[in-house]
Amino acid sequence: QFNGTVQFTAKDRSENESGELADTKRLVVDNIAPTATVAYNTPVNEENGISYYDGDIHGTITINEANFYADDVSVLVSRDGGTAQALATSWSDGSVDTHVGTFTLTDDADYIVTINYRDKSGNAMTEYRSNQLTIDTKIEEPTYTINGVAKSGDNGGAYKDAANIGFSFEDQNFDTQTVKLIRTRFNET
């Protein structure tokens, strides 16, 4: 590894010394591949390799590389299985060898983040590909029926025989284990 300029003098066997030759061109010898770690804010749930968020996802990329150029980092995001697009990333230097990039994902969707980097010497970082990151901030209001008739709001009713209650709602991330049915009987305290 080398990053700098070269200067030298020469001496022959008779102790004659040349003037100094100083090259002003910067030389970089780099044979170490960059490495990266990626971290996200804590999800509200993780299941089957998917991280679920109820708000924005904040990502932090830390790249270790001596000869770093932010323009050479490719940070892409795929939304809902679509074509990957460039993701705006803000970079700062933690030290000469440590560089930190941050980004934010904001809208309800399923995301996959991919990061690639090749330094100026051609050393490639191992590609980073996230698991699915899901932002889900909405759930639709349920609809229900009593004896097959659609109801809405808090409209109740009186029924002589059995009241068969059915309900439905749509949500992309529905989990049947979290449905709670609460019954209130007015003649019980």
C-alpha positions in Angstrom: 0.0 0.0 0.0 1.3 3.4 -0.9 -0.2 6.8 -1.3 2.2 9.7 -2.0 4.9 11.1 -4.2 8.4 9.9 -5.0 11.7 11.9 -4.8 15.3 10.6 -5.0 19.0 11.5 -5.5 21.7 9.2 -7.0 25.3 8.7 -5.9 28.0 7.1 -8.0 31.1 5.2 -6.7 33.1 8.3 -6.7 30.6 9.9 -4.3 29.3 12.3 -6.9 25.7 13.1 -6.1 23.0 14.2 -8.5 20.4 16.8 -7.8 17.1 15.8 -6.3 14.4 14.6 -8.6 11.0 15.2 -7.1 8.0 13.9 -8.9 4.8 15.9 -8.1 2.4 13.2 -9.4 0.6 11.3 -6.7 1.1 7.5 -6.8 -1.4 5.1 -5.3 -0.7 1.4 -4.9 -3.8 -0.3 -3.5 -4.3 -4.0 -3.5 -6.8 -4.2 -0.6 -10.5 -4.6 -1.4 -12.9 -2.1 0.3 -15.2 -3.6 3.0 -18.6 -2.3 4.1 -21.1 -2.8 6.9 -24.7 -1.7 6.8 -27.0 -0.9 9.7 -30.7 0.1 10.0 -32.8 1.6 12.7 -34.7 -1.1 14.7 -37.7 -2.6 13.0 -41.0 -3.2 15.0 -41.0 -6.8 13.9 -38.8 -9.3 12.1 -40.3 -12.4 10.6 -39.1 -14.9 7.9 -36.2 -12.7 7.0 -38.4 -9.6 6.5 -37.9 -6.5 8.7 -41.2 -4.5 9.2 -41.1 -0.8 10.0 -44.0 1.5 11.0 -42.2 4.6 9.8 -39.1 5.7 7.9 -36.1 3.4 7.5 -32.7 5.0 8.2 -29.7 3.2 6.7 -26.0 3.7 7.6 -23.2 2.4 5.3 -19.7 2.3 6.7 -17.0 1.7 4.1 -13.4 1.0 5.0 -11.1 2.2 2.2 -8.0 4.3 2.1 -8.6 5.8 -1.4 -12.3 6.5 -1.2 -14.4 8.4 -3.8 -18.1 8.6 -2.9 -19.0 8.9 -6.6 -17.8 5.4 -7.2 -20.3 3.9 -4.7 -23.4 2.5 -6.2 -26.4 2.5 -3.8 -29.5 1.2 -5.4 -33.0 0.4 -4.1 -35.7 -1.8 -5.6 -39.3 -0.9 -4.6 -42.0 -3.5 -4.6 -40.0 -5.7 -7.0 -39.4 -3.0 -9.5 -36.3 -1.9 -11.3 -33.5 -0.8 -9.0 -33.0 3.0 -8.9 -30.2 5.1 -7.5 -30.7 6.0 -3.8 -29.6 9.4 -2.6 -26.9 8.9 -0.1 -25.0 11.5 2.0 -21.4 10.8 2.7 -19.0 12.0 5.4 -15.5 10.9 6.5 -15.1 9.3 9.9 -11.3 9.1 9.4 -8.9 8.7 6.5 -10.0 5.1 6.1 -13.6 5.2 7.3 -16.4 6.7 5.3 -20.0 6.9 6.4 -23.1 7.1 4.1 -26.6 7.7 5.2 -30.0 7.3 3.4 -33.7 7.2 4.3 -36.6 5.2 2.8 -40.0 6.9 3.5 -43.0 5.5 1.7 -45.0 2.3 2.3 -43.4 -0.4 0.2 -41.2 -3.5 0.2 -37.6 -2.5 -0.4 -34.3 -4.3 -1.3 -31.1 -2.2 -1.0 -28.0 -3.2 -3.1 -24.5 -1.6 -2.6 -21.5 -2.0 -4.9 -18.1 -0.3 -4.8 -14.9 -0.6 -6.8 -12.0 1.6 -5.8 -9.8 3.5 -8.3 -7.3 0.6 -8.3 -10.0 -1.9 -9.4 -10.5 -3.6 -6.1 -14.1 -4.6 -5.7 -16.1 -4.7 -2.5 -18.3 -7.8 -1.9 -21.7 -6.8 -3.1 -24.2 -6.0 -0.3 -27.8 -7.0 -0.7 -30.4 -6.5 2.0 -33.2 -8.8 3.0 -36.6 -7.3 2.4 -37.3 -4.1 4.3 -41.0 -3.3 4.6 -42.6 0.1 5.6 -46.2 -0.4 6.5 -47.9 2.5 8.2 -51.6 1.8 7.2 -54.2 -0.8 7.8 -57.7 -0.6 6.3 -60.8 -0.3 8.5 -62.5 -3.7 8.7 -66.0 -4.3 7.3 -68.4 -6.6 8.9 -71.7 -8.4 8.3 -74.4 -9.6 10.7 -76.4 -12.5 9.3 -74.9 -11.7 5.9 -76.0 -8.1 5.8 -73.2 -5.4 5.6 -72.9 -3.1 8.5 -70.8 0.0 9.1 -69.7 2.1 12.1 -71.2 1.4 15.5 -74.7 0.5 14.2 -75.8 -2.4 16.2 -79.2 -4.1 16.1 -81.5 -6.5 17.9 -81.8 -10.1 16.7 -84.3 -12.7 17.8 -82.2 -15.7 16.9 -78.5 -16.1 16.5 -76.4 -13.3 15.1 -73.7 -14.6 12.8 -71.0 -12.0 12.6 -68.4 -12.0 9.8 -65.7 -9.5 9.1 -63.0 -8.8 6.6 -60.3 -6.3 5.8 -57.5 -5.9 3.4 -53.9 -5.5 4.4 -50.8 -6.6 2.6 -49.0 -7.6 5.8 -52.0 -9.2 7.6 -51.1 -11.6 10.4 -53.9 -13.9 11.6 -52.2 -14.3 15.0 -52.9 -10.6 15.8 -56.6 -10.4 15.3 -58.5 -9.6 18.5 -62.3 -10.0 18.8 -63.8 -8.3 21.8 -67.4 -8.9 22.8 -69.3 -6.7 25.2 -72.6 -7.8 26.8 -74.6 -5.0 28.3 -76.3 -7.2 30.9 -72.9 -8.2 32.4 -70.6 -6.0 34.5 
